């Protein structure tokens, strides 16, 4: 049996550990990332902005089946919400500015939203509820950014 000096033994172990770490990092791609949502056109400095991510069409607009985040509005213009550790996949995103802080998108008697809202992708028509397929986008980057602006139904 060959007797390797102690310093040489430590160096060899360090090299083996480094190669193992590099190999595991270079062959495994991430399965999740952070979604950064930039929201513009904030016109009232009050309330809360809610962002909902939906992974299936049957979950669209179902609060309990969404990845839900919120931020208190403390400035006009633009804000940013980061949703950490989102699994890569296809999602629809709906956003609304809950100006009166009641936890709901207020609508008039015809079902038209009274508070500002936004989507990652906009539906083709404002005259019906949007479809999951037209709102959806692929989330596949570690730090993916979505930019959108709030609007009202009347301004579309």
N, C-alpha and C positions, 0 to 999 in steps of 0.2 A: 504494500500500500504506500502511495506517495504522500509524503507529509508536506502540505502547502503551508508556507508561513502565514501567520495570522493576518497581516496587512493584505496580502494577496487574496486570502479567503474573503475578506470584507469587500474588496474591490469586485471580485467575481460575483458575489451575492448582489451587490448594488447594480451591476450590469444586468443580471438576470431579472431583477425586480423592475428595472427601467424598461427592458424589452417587453416584459409581460404587461406593464401599464400602457405602453405605447400601442401594443397590439390590441388590447381590449378597447382603447379609445378610438383607434382608427377603423375598426371594422364594425362598430355598433353605432348606428345613426340614432339620433334622439327620437322619441315617440311623442314628445310634448314640447310645448314652448309657451312663451308669453305673448299674448295678444294685446297690442297697444291700440287704443281707440281714441282718435283725436276728434273732438266734437266741437264744431263751430256754430256761429250764429246764435249765441246765447244772448237773449234780449232782456231778460229779467234777472236781477241779482237776488233771487230767493228760491226756496224749494230744493228739490233733489232731482238729479238726473239718474235715471235707471237704465241699465244696459242688460238685455237678456240675450243669451246665446241658446239656440235650440238645435239639437242634433238630429231630429226626425220631424217629418211633416206632421205626424200626429201629436207632437209635443209643442208645435208652434203656438205661441201666446199662452201656454199653460205655465203659470208662474212656478208651480211646484216641480215642474220637469225641466227647468231651465238652469243654466249657469247664470246666476243673477248677481250683479254688482251695482253699487250706487255711489254717488259722490254728492256732497252738499255743494250747492252753487254759491260761490263767494266772489265771483267776478263775471263781468260781461265779456262777450267775445268768444273765447275758446277755453276748453278744458281738456284734460286727458285722463283716461281711466286705463289702467293696466290690469288685465286678467291673467293671473299667474298660472302656470302649469296646466294649460289646456291641451288635451289629447289631440293629436293631429287628426283631421277629418273634415267633413263638410258640415257647415253650420249656417243657419239663418240668424241674423242679428236684428233686433228691434230696440229702439232707444226712445225714451220720452222724458220730457222735462215736467216733472210733477210740481207745478208751480205752487199749488196749495198744500203740498205735503200730505196728501191723504192716501198715498200708496197705490193710486189707480190713475189710468189715463182717462180723464173726464171726457165724456161725449155728450152731444146734444140729443134731443129726442129722436133724431133720424140716424143716430149712430156715428155721426161725424165727430172726429176728435176736436176738442176745444183747446187742448194743450199742445205745444210743439212736440214733434216727433221726428225720427230719422231711421234710416235703415243702412246696412252696409251696401246693399244694392237696392235700387228703387224699383217698385212694381211698375208694370206697364200702364196701369189705370188707377186713378184715385177713386173711381166710382164703384169699387168693390173691395172686399177684403183681399189682401195680397196672398199669393200662393208661395209656399215654401220654396219651390224651385226657382222662382224669380228673385227671392231675397237671399238665396244661399250663395256661399263662397267657399273656396277650398282654403283651409288653414293648414299650412305645410312648412312654415318657416319658424325658426326658433324665436325670433323677435319680429313677428309680422305686424305691420301697421295698417290700420283701416282709417281713412279720413271720411268724415261725413258732416253735413250741416243740418241743424234743426230747421224745420219749417212747419207751417200750419197748413191745414187742408185748404184753406182759402187762398194761400199764396202759391200753391202748386200750379 
